[in-house]
Amino acid sequence: MDLDGLGVRMRGQRQRRGFNLDELAATSGVSRSMISDIERGAKMPTVLVLARLATALGVTVSRLLGEDQPERVIALRRGDQPVITDATGWQRRILSPNLPGVEFEFIRTAVPAGVVVGAFAPHAPGSREYVAVEAGRLTVTLDGVAHTLGAGDALYYAGDCVHAFANPGDAECVYYTAMHVATDHHGSALEDR
C-alpha cells in the first residue's frame, strides 16, 4: 500500500472538511499523533482505524486509498483491487472504483473462523449498507442487537448506527457489503443538525 499517497489523500480530505488534527482526533476517536503519523506516511493504520477516519471525514475507505477514476467503464482486475488484511487475519478487498462525487463502496470480506472483526462507527444519517453472506456464518450487531446470517442470507440496515461483525462459525465466512455514505450537495458528509 502507498503510505505516502494515503497520507496526502487523508490530509486533503481533512483540510477540505476544515478540520485541524485535534478536531479530526475528537471526531474520529483516533489519536492526534496517529493521524499525524498516517498523514506523514510514517504509519499504516489498522482497518478499523482507517474506517473511523473515513467515517469522521464523511468518505469511504476506498476514497482514502485511491484516486478518482472518472471513466464511464472501469475494470478492476484482481491485482489492482485495494486489499487490507487485519492482524487477526480478516481481509477486506475493495471491489468498487472511486467515482468523482460518489461515496459508494462494494467490499468483499473474508473472516477466519471465530474471529471478531470489531465495531464500526455510525455513518452520516441517510447512509445505507447491504450485507450478503456467500459462505459461512456472520453475526452483524446493530446498536447492540445481533443478527446471525448464513450462506445466502442478506441484510439491509441504515448505516447511521454502530455496526459490528463477527464470524461465530467454525469455517471461514465470506461476505459482501455495498455501502452508500450520505453526503450533501457539496460532497461532504451530512452532519446531525
PyMOL commands that set and color helices and strands:
alter all, ss='L'
color gray80, all
select helices_A, chain A and resi 3-17+21-28+32-39+47-57+61-65+78-80
alter helices_A, ss='H'
color red, helices_A
select strands_A, chain A and resi 83-85+91-94+104-111+116-120+128-135+138-142+145-149+154-158+163-166+173-180
alter strands_A, ss='S'
color yellow, strands_A
deselect
rebuild
show_as cartoon
